[in-house]
Amino acid sequence: MTEPVSYKRHRFPPQIIAHAVWLYFRFPLSLRLVEEMLLERGILVSYETVRRWALKFGPDYARRLKRKRPNRRDIWHLDEVVITIAGKKHWLWRAVDQDGYVLDEIVQPRRNTKAAKRLLKRLLKKQGVAPKRIITDKLPSYGAAKREIMPEVGHWSHKGLNNRAENSHVPLRKRERVIQGFRSPGGLQRFTTIFSAVRNIFVPPRSRRSALASYLHRLNAMAEWRTAAGLIA
């Protein structure tokens, strides 16, 4: 059983810490904007304190958020996006399912078959089951990696079919602009892991939903977030 989140030796109540971390990872806000929003509520916290809370509690919350159960009928959309850090190119490889749920992502220095194989191996280990098929762009590395890691799985390779994976990069790109870039590959990996875990529970599946269904989804997401943060016994 996962141990409860410990807030020992922290001056502020857990509710304020969890709210600050939620604001930072849920919305396209800089640390200074989170500081300002807390100040509007009469909470005097520096942006550096918010940054430390995000680093300390963010990974802990993300581990406690419920993951979507894998299914053999799932379709994996794979894509990679270049992110420049300190003048050097790095590649964020990401996999999402048919509902836009982020399955995994990994920062790598190369855009080649070895990097594609690493992504597929991580996905199989994390999901536990292979998908019905994978959909990628025309990058040959995906086909080479797929033939070695999961030869029995179908593979559709077409630029137009992979909009779901490509669209999944957009929220992170917005955050990249707000925070004026990432400082290190490790920092990017930590941020995007937490960011996607939070997005997964708050963004409804890609299907038509009524206003009531969307409202209920948000209520459930907030309850799950509060549970992960240890605010509900």
C-alpha positions as CSV (number, residue, x, y, z in Angstrom):
1,M,0.0,0.0,0.0
2,T,1.3,3.5,-0.9
3,E,2.2,5.5,2.2
4,P,0.3,8.8,2.7
5,V,1.8,12.0,1.5
6,S,3.8,13.6,4.3
7,Y,3.6,17.3,4.9
8,K,5.8,17.3,8.0
9,R,8.0,20.4,8.6
10,H,5.9,22.5,6.2
11,R,4.5,25.7,7.6
12,F,1.6,25.9,5.2
13,P,-1.4,23.5,5.4
14,P,-1.6,20.6,2.9
15,Q,-4.7,22.2,1.2
16,I,-2.6,25.3,0.2
17,I,0.4,23.2,-1.0
18,A,-1.8,20.9,-3.1
19,H,-3.7,23.8,-4.5
20,A,-0.5,25.6,-5.6
21,V,0.9,22.5,-7.2
22,W,-2.5,21.8,-9.0
23,L,-2.5,25.4,-10.4
24,Y,1.0,25.1,-11.7
25,F,0.6,21.7,-13.5
26,R,-3.1,22.1,-14.5
27,F,-3.0,25.5,-16.2
28,P,-0.6,27.4,-18.4
29,L,0.8,29.5,-15.6
30,S,4.3,30.5,-14.6
31,L,5.5,30.2,-11.0
32,R,5.1,34.0,-10.6
33,L,1.5,33.9,-11.8
34,V,0.7,31.1,-9.3
35,E,2.3,33.3,-6.6
36,E,0.0,36.2,-7.7
37,M,-3.1,34.0,-7.7
38,L,-2.4,32.8,-4.2
39,L,-1.8,36.4,-3.1
40,E,-5.2,37.4,-4.3
41,R,-6.6,34.8,-1.9
42,G,-4.5,36.3,0.9
43,I,-1.8,33.6,0.9
44,L,1.7,35.1,0.9
45,V,3.9,32.5,-0.8
46,S,7.0,33.2,-3.0
47,Y,7.3,31.7,-6.4
48,E,10.4,29.9,-5.3
49,T,8.4,28.2,-2.6
50,V,5.8,27.1,-5.2
51,R,8.7,25.7,-7.3
52,R,10.0,23.7,-4.4
53,W,6.5,22.3,-3.7
54,A,6.2,21.4,-7.4
55,L,9.5,19.5,-7.3
56,K,8.8,17.7,-4.0
57,F,5.1,16.9,-4.1
58,G,4.4,16.8,-7.9
59,P,6.0,13.4,-8.5
60,D,4.4,12.1,-5.4
61,Y,0.9,13.2,-6.5
62,A,1.5,11.8,-10.0
63,R,2.4,8.4,-8.7
64,R,-0.9,8.3,-6.7
65,L,-3.2,9.3,-9.6
66,K,-5.1,6.4,-11.0
67,R,-3.9,5.1,-14.4
68,K,-6.3,4.0,-17.1
69,R,-6.4,0.2,-17.4
70,P,-4.7,-1.1,-20.5
71,N,-6.7,-3.1,-23.1
72,R,-5.6,-5.3,-25.9
73,R,-8.0,-3.3,-28.2
74,D,-6.1,-0.1,-27.5
75,I,-4.5,1.8,-30.4
76,W,-1.2,3.5,-29.7
77,H,-0.4,6.7,-31.5
78,L,3.4,7.4,-31.3
79,D,5.1,10.7,-32.1
80,E,8.2,12.7,-31.2
81,V,8.8,16.4,-30.9
82,V,12.1,18.3,-30.8
83,I,12.7,20.6,-27.8
84,T,15.8,22.7,-27.6
85,I,17.5,22.9,-24.2
86,A,20.6,25.2,-23.7
87,G,21.0,25.3,-27.5
88,K,21.0,21.5,-27.9
89,K,18.2,19.5,-29.5
90,H,16.4,16.8,-27.5
91,W,13.5,14.6,-28.6
92,L,10.4,14.0,-26.5
93,W,8.9,10.7,-27.6
94,R,5.3,10.3,-26.6
95,A,2.6,7.6,-26.9
96,V,-1.2,8.3,-26.5
97,D,-4.1,6.0,-26.9
98,Q,-7.2,6.4,-29.0
99,D,-8.8,8.6,-26.4
100,G,-5.8,11.0,-26.2
101,Y,-4.7,9.5,-22.9
102,V,-0.9,9.9,-22.5
103,L,0.5,6.4,-21.9
104,D,4.2,7.3,-21.6
105,E,6.8,9.8,-22.7
106,I,10.5,9.9,-22.6
107,V,13.2,12.5,-23.4
108,Q,16.0,11.2,-25.5
109,P,19.0,12.8,-27.3
110,R,18.4,11.0,-30.6
111,R,15.7,10.5,-33.2
112,N,16.6,7.0,-34.4
113,T,15.7,3.3,-34.1
114,K,17.4,2.8,-30.8
115,A,15.3,5.6,-29.3
116,A,12.1,4.2,-30.8
117,K,12.9,0.7,-29.4
118,R,13.4,2.2,-25.9
119,L,10.0,3.8,-26.1
120,L,8.3,0.6,-27.2
121,K,10.0,-1.4,-24.5
122,R,8.9,1.1,-21.8
123,L,5.4,1.0,-23.1
124,L,5.1,-2.8,-23.0
125,K,6.6,-2.9,-19.5
126,K,4.3,-0.2,-18.2
127,Q,1.1,-1.3,-20.0
128,G,1.6,-5.0,-19.6
129,V,-0.2,-5.9,-22.8
130,A,0.5,-5.1,-26.5
131,P,-2.0,-2.9,-28.4
132,K,-4.2,-3.8,-31.3
133,R,-2.0,-1.7,-33.5
134,I,0.2,1.4,-33.5
135,I,-0.1,4.5,-35.6
136,T,3.0,6.6,-36.4
137,D,4.2,9.1,-38.9
138,K,6.6,8.1,-41.8
139,L,9.7,8.0,-39.6
140,P,11.4,4.6,-40.6
141,S,12.7,4.1,-37.0
142,Y,9.2,3.1,-35.8
143,G,8.8,0.3,-38.3
144,A,12.3,-1.1,-37.5
145,A,11.7,-0.9,-33.8
146,K,8.2,-2.5,-34.1
147,R,9.4,-5.4,-36.2
148,E,11.9,-6.3,-33.4
149,I,9.9,-5.5,-30.3
150,M,6.3,-6.4,-31.3
151,P,6.3,-8.0,-34.7
152,E,2.7,-9.4,-34.4
153,V,1.2,-5.9,-33.8
154,G,-0.3,-4.0,-36.8
155,H,1.3,-0.8,-37.9
156,W,-0.2,2.0,-39.8
157,S,2.3,4.6,-41.0
158,H,0.8,7.8,-42.3
159,K,1.2,11.5,-41.5
160,G,-2.5,12.3,-41.6
161,L,-3.4,9.4,-39.3
162,N,-1.3,10.6,-36.4
163,N,-2.9,13.9,-35.5
164,R,-3.9,12.6,-32.1
165,A,-0.2,12.1,-31.1
166,E,0.8,15.4,-32.7
167,N,-2.0,17.3,-31.0
168,S,-0.9,15.9,-27.6
169,H,2.3,18.0,-27.9
170,V,0.3,21.3,-28.1
171,P,-0.4,21.8,-24.3
172,L,3.3,21.2,-23.5
173,R,4.4,23.6,-26.2
174,K,2.2,26.3,-24.5
175,R,3.8,25.6,-21.2
176,E,7.2,25.8,-22.7
177,R,6.5,29.3,-23.9
178,V,5.1,30.4,-20.6
179,I,8.1,29.2,-18.5
180,Q,10.5,30.3,-21.2
181,G,11.9,26.9,-21.9
182,F,13.3,24.0,-19.9
183,R,16.7,24.1,-18.2
184,S,17.7,20.5,-18.5
185,P,16.6,17.1,-20.0
186,G,15.9,15.8,-16.5
187,G,13.8,18.9,-15.7
188,L,11.8,18.4,-18.9
189,Q,11.2,14.7,-18.1
190,R,10.1,15.4,-14.5
191,F,7.8,18.2,-15.6
192,T,6.1,16.4,-18.5
193,T,5.6,13.2,-16.5
194,I,3.6,15.2,-13.8
195,F,2.0,17.5,-16.3
196,S,0.6,14.5,-18.4
197,A,-0.6,12.6,-15.3
198,V,-2.6,15.6,-14.2
199,R,-4.0,16.3,-17.7
200,N,-5.0,12.6,-18.0
201,I,-7.5,12.8,-15.2
202,F,-8.9,16.3,-15.9
203,V,-9.3,16.2,-19.7
204,P,-12.4,14.3,-20.8
205,P,-12.0,11.4,-23.3
206,R,-12.2,12.3,-27.0
207,S,-15.9,11.7,-27.5
208,R,-19.1,13.7,-27.5
209,R,-20.1,14.6,-24.0
210,S,-23.1,16.5,-22.6
211,A,-22.5,19.5,-20.3
212,L,-23.6,17.4,-17.4
213,A,-21.2,14.6,-18.2
214,S,-18.3,17.1,-18.5
215,Y,-19.3,18.6,-15.2
216,L,-19.4,15.2,-13.5
217,H,-16.1,14.3,-15.0
218,R,-14.5,17.4,-13.5
219,L,-16.0,16.6,-10.1
220,N,-14.6,13.1,-10.2
221,A,-11.2,14.4,-11.3
222,M,-11.1,16.9,-8.4
223,A,-12.0,14.1,-6.0
224,E,-9.2,11.9,-7.4
225,W,-6.7,14.8,-7.2
226,R,-7.6,15.5,-3.6
227,T,-7.2,11.8,-2.8
228,A,-3.8,11.7,-4.4
229,A,-2.8,14.7,-2.5
230,G,-3.8,13.1,0.8
231,L,-6.6,15.6,1.4
232,I,-9.3,12.9,1.7
233,A,-8.9,10.0,4.1
